[in-house]
Amino acid sequence: MKKLLIAALLTAGLSGSAFAAVSSDLILGFRDTSNPAQNLEIDLGQVSIFASQASGTTVTYTNLLGLGANSISSVYGSGWNTSDTLLWGVAGSTGNTTSTRTLYATSVATGSLLDGTADSTAWIAHSATSQATAAAKINTLYGGLPSTVGVLATSATNSWSGTEGTTPAAFSTWSKVQFENTTDVGSGYLASDLYELAPANNGNPGNFLGTFAIFGNGNVTFTAAGALASIPEPTTYAAILGMAVLGFVMLRRKQALV
């Protein structure tokens, strides 16, 4: 299996330097269904940073416990990593016109590129008009962040919950069940796959960019797509095994005839 590289902490600016979130950044958002008093939102940086990572590279972008008053344990308590009501997702938007509104959203994965078993349901790209509606909602998140990290009241129109909406669909576009993962990671991790949805691909699965993972120690990592390139699918293994068995049988028959 290809060895994964822990590259660098790219969001050193999280310590509190002057910063203004802008469109085309990815936002990591948290909300607690049992205690919806406030949302935690973290700007992870430009989409291009994630899309340009070398295949199979794992980068640690931030640590949720190292954000001072905005740390996940300060906002949601020390039991955040065993909670099944604290949910997270990643969303973003690029493009300045209706026809170019490309969306980015996570989909809950049952595995991860970290262990070679990434498995999520891909989001389907929508029409330019539909995606513009979602982009309009996502873009309000950028104006809500006073810095790279923010804790916002759920009643605020630019908060994660306020923007995502109260209906079953997240940002009027995606199923919340598929979009939002829990933080019930214990000492392990939970992963969600990131998809790029360009309106030109209307009706087709989004482009898989890689896997976000949240660990029990607070680390948030992103593994770029391509880590599975050298790892055969289970059906491939079965085919290889079948060919090996057939070859062995044929060899034994040949030896018996000699």
C-alpha positions as CSV (number, residue, x, y, z in Angstrom):
1,M,0.0,0.0,0.0
2,K,1.3,3.4,-0.9
3,K,2.7,5.1,2.1
4,L,0.9,8.3,3.0
5,L,2.8,11.5,3.7
6,I,1.8,13.9,6.5
7,A,2.8,17.0,4.7
8,A,2.3,20.3,6.6
9,L,0.1,22.4,8.8
10,L,-1.1,24.8,6.1
11,T,-3.5,26.9,8.3
12,A,-1.0,28.5,10.7
13,G,-3.0,31.7,10.3
14,L,-5.7,30.2,12.6
15,S,-4.0,31.8,15.6
16,G,-5.9,35.0,15.1
17,S,-4.1,37.2,12.5
18,A,-6.3,39.5,10.4
19,F,-8.2,37.5,7.9
20,A,-11.3,37.8,5.8
21,A,-13.0,34.6,4.5
22,V,-13.6,34.8,0.8
23,S,-15.7,32.9,-1.8
24,S,-13.9,29.8,-3.0
25,D,-12.7,28.8,0.4
26,L,-13.9,25.6,2.0
27,I,-15.7,25.9,5.3
28,L,-15.8,23.2,8.0
29,G,-19.0,23.6,10.0
30,F,-20.2,22.0,13.2
31,R,-23.7,21.9,14.8
32,D,-25.1,20.0,17.8
33,T,-28.6,18.8,17.4
34,S,-29.0,18.3,21.1
35,N,-27.6,21.7,22.1
36,P,-28.1,24.1,19.1
37,A,-27.0,27.3,20.9
38,Q,-24.0,27.9,18.7
39,N,-22.2,26.7,15.6
40,L,-18.4,26.4,15.2
41,E,-17.1,27.3,11.7
42,I,-13.5,27.0,10.4
43,D,-12.2,28.4,7.2
44,L,-9.9,25.7,5.7
45,G,-8.6,27.9,2.9
46,Q,-8.9,28.0,-0.9
47,V,-10.3,25.1,-2.8
48,S,-7.3,25.2,-5.1
49,I,-5.1,24.2,-2.2
50,F,-6.9,20.9,-1.8
51,A,-7.3,20.3,-5.6
52,S,-3.6,20.7,-6.1
53,Q,-2.3,18.2,-3.6
54,A,-0.3,15.3,-5.0
55,S,-2.3,12.0,-5.2
56,G,-2.1,10.0,-2.0
57,T,-0.8,12.9,0.1
58,T,-2.3,13.4,3.5
59,V,-2.1,17.0,4.9
60,T,-3.1,18.0,8.4
61,Y,-4.9,21.3,8.1
62,T,-5.8,22.2,11.7
63,N,-6.3,20.7,15.2
64,L,-9.7,21.3,16.6
65,L,-8.3,21.3,20.2
66,G,-5.7,24.0,19.5
67,L,-8.0,26.9,18.7
68,G,-8.1,28.6,22.1
69,A,-11.6,29.8,23.0
70,N,-12.8,28.5,19.7
71,S,-11.5,25.0,20.2
72,I,-14.1,22.2,19.8
73,S,-13.8,21.2,23.4
74,S,-14.4,24.8,24.6
75,V,-17.5,25.1,22.4
76,Y,-19.0,21.7,22.8
77,G,-17.3,20.2,25.9
78,S,-14.6,17.5,26.4
79,G,-17.0,14.7,25.2
80,W,-17.1,16.1,21.7
81,N,-15.3,13.0,20.3
82,T,-17.9,10.6,21.7
83,S,-21.0,12.6,20.7
84,D,-23.5,11.2,18.2
85,T,-25.4,14.5,18.1
86,L,-22.4,16.8,17.1
87,L,-22.4,16.9,13.2
88,W,-19.9,18.2,10.7
89,G,-19.6,18.8,7.0
90,V,-17.5,20.8,4.5
91,A,-18.9,23.0,1.8
92,G,-17.7,25.7,-0.6
93,S,-18.5,27.6,-3.7
94,T,-16.5,29.1,-6.6
95,G,-17.6,31.2,-9.6
96,N,-19.0,34.6,-9.9
97,T,-21.9,34.0,-12.3
98,T,-24.8,31.7,-12.4
99,S,-23.3,29.6,-15.2
100,T,-20.0,29.0,-13.3
101,R,-21.2,28.2,-9.8
102,T,-19.2,25.2,-8.9
103,L,-20.0,23.6,-5.6
104,Y,-18.0,21.6,-3.2
105,A,-19.5,19.3,-0.6
106,T,-18.6,16.3,1.6
107,S,-20.4,12.9,1.5
108,V,-20.1,10.6,4.5
109,A,-17.7,7.7,3.8
110,T,-17.8,4.2,5.3
111,G,-14.0,4.0,4.8
112,S,-11.2,6.4,4.0
113,L,-8.3,6.9,1.6
114,L,-6.2,6.7,4.8
115,D,-6.7,3.0,4.9
116,G,-7.5,2.3,1.2
117,T,-11.2,1.7,1.6
118,A,-12.8,5.0,0.6
119,D,-16.5,4.4,-0.1
120,S,-19.1,7.2,-0.3
121,T,-22.1,8.0,-2.4
122,A,-21.0,10.6,-4.9
123,W,-23.0,13.9,-5.2
124,I,-24.6,14.5,-8.6
125,A,-24.0,17.9,-10.3
126,H,-27.1,20.0,-10.9
127,S,-28.1,22.6,-13.4
128,A,-26.4,26.0,-13.2
129,T,-29.6,27.6,-11.8
130,S,-30.0,25.0,-9.0
131,Q,-26.3,25.3,-8.1
132,A,-26.5,29.1,-8.0
133,T,-29.2,28.8,-5.3
134,A,-27.0,26.6,-3.1
135,A,-24.0,28.9,-3.8
136,A,-26.0,31.9,-2.6
137,K,-26.5,30.2,0.7
138,I,-22.9,28.9,1.1
139,N,-21.5,32.4,0.2
140,T,-23.2,33.9,3.2
141,L,-20.9,31.7,5.4
142,Y,-17.9,33.7,4.2
143,G,-19.3,37.0,5.5
144,G,-20.1,35.4,8.8
145,L,-16.6,34.5,9.8
146,P,-14.7,37.3,11.7
147,S,-11.5,35.3,11.3
148,T,-10.5,31.8,10.1
149,V,-12.4,30.5,13.1
150,G,-15.8,31.7,14.3
151,V,-18.5,30.7,16.8
152,L,-21.9,32.0,15.7
153,A,-25.3,31.9,17.1
154,T,-27.6,29.5,15.2
155,S,-30.1,32.3,14.7
156,A,-27.6,34.3,12.7
157,T,-28.4,34.2,9.0
158,N,-24.7,33.6,8.2
159,S,-24.3,30.8,10.8
160,W,-23.8,27.2,9.7
161,S,-27.3,26.1,10.8
162,G,-29.0,29.4,9.7
163,T,-27.5,29.0,6.2
164,E,-27.9,25.3,5.9
165,G,-31.6,25.5,6.7
166,T,-34.0,23.5,8.8
167,T,-35.4,21.3,6.0
168,P,-33.9,17.8,5.4
169,A,-31.8,19.3,2.5
170,A,-28.5,21.0,3.3
171,F,-28.1,24.4,1.6
172,S,-31.3,23.5,-0.4
173,T,-29.3,20.9,-2.3
174,W,-28.1,17.8,-0.4
175,S,-29.4,15.2,2.0
176,K,-28.2,16.1,5.4
177,V,-27.9,12.4,6.3
178,Q,-25.4,12.0,3.5
179,F,-23.7,15.4,3.9
180,E,-23.1,15.5,7.7
181,N,-20.9,13.1,9.6
182,T,-20.8,12.7,13.4
183,T,-17.8,13.4,15.6
184,D,-18.3,10.1,17.5
185,V,-14.7,9.0,16.7
186,G,-13.4,7.9,20.1
187,S,-9.7,7.4,19.7
188,G,-10.0,6.7,15.9
189,Y,-11.4,8.8,13.1
190,L,-14.4,9.4,10.8
191,A,-14.1,10.4,7.2
192,S,-16.1,12.2,4.5
193,D,-15.3,12.4,0.9
194,L,-15.1,15.8,-0.9
195,Y,-16.7,16.2,-4.3
196,E,-16.5,19.0,-6.9
197,L,-19.8,19.7,-8.7
198,A,-19.4,21.8,-11.9
199,P,-22.7,22.8,-13.6
200,A,-21.3,21.7,-16.9
201,N,-21.5,18.1,-15.6
202,N,-25.3,18.4,-14.8
203,G,-26.7,15.0,-14.1
204,N,-23.4,13.3,-13.6
205,P,-21.4,12.3,-10.5
206,G,-19.2,15.0,-9.1
207,N,-15.4,14.9,-9.3
208,F,-13.9,13.1,-6.3
209,L,-11.1,15.2,-4.8
210,G,-10.2,13.3,-1.7
211,T,-11.1,12.5,1.9
212,F,-11.5,14.7,5.0
213,A,-11.0,12.9,8.3
214,I,-11.5,14.1,11.9
215,F,-9.5,12.2,14.6
216,G,-10.1,11.8,18.3
217,N,-7.0,13.9,19.0
218,G,-8.5,16.8,17.2
219,N,-6.6,16.6,13.9
220,V,-8.4,17.4,10.7
221,T,-6.7,15.9,7.7
222,F,-7.3,15.8,3.9
223,T,-6.0,13.0,1.7
224,A,-5.9,13.8,-2.0
225,A,-7.6,11.4,-4.4
226,G,-5.3,8.9,-6.1
227,A,-4.2,7.0,-3.0
228,L,-6.2,4.0,-4.2
229,A,-4.5,4.0,-7.6
230,S,-2.2,1.1,-6.8
231,I,-4.8,-0.8,-4.6
232,P,-6.9,-3.3,-6.6
233,E,-10.7,-3.4,-6.0
234,P,-12.0,-6.5,-4.2
235,T,-13.3,-7.9,-7.5
236,T,-9.8,-7.5,-8.9
237,Y,-8.3,-9.5,-6.1
238,A,-10.9,-12.2,-6.8
239,A,-10.0,-12.3,-10.5
240,I,-6.3,-12.5,-9.7
241,L,-6.9,-15.3,-7.2
242,G,-9.1,-17.2,-9.8
243,M,-6.4,-16.9,-12.4
244,A,-3.7,-18.1,-10.0
245,V,-5.8,-21.1,-9.1
246,L,-6.6,-21.9,-12.7
247,G,-2.9,-21.6,-13.5
248,F,-2.0,-24.0,-10.7
249,V,-4.6,-26.6,-11.9
250,M,-3.3,-26.4,-15.4
251,L,0.3,-26.8,-14.2
252,R,-0.6,-29.9,-12.2
253,R,-2.4,-31.4,-15.1
254,K,0.6,-30.8,-17.3
255,Q,2.9,-32.4,-14.8
256,A,0.5,-35.4,-14.5
257,L,0.7,-36.0,-18.3
258,V,4.5,-35.9,-18.4
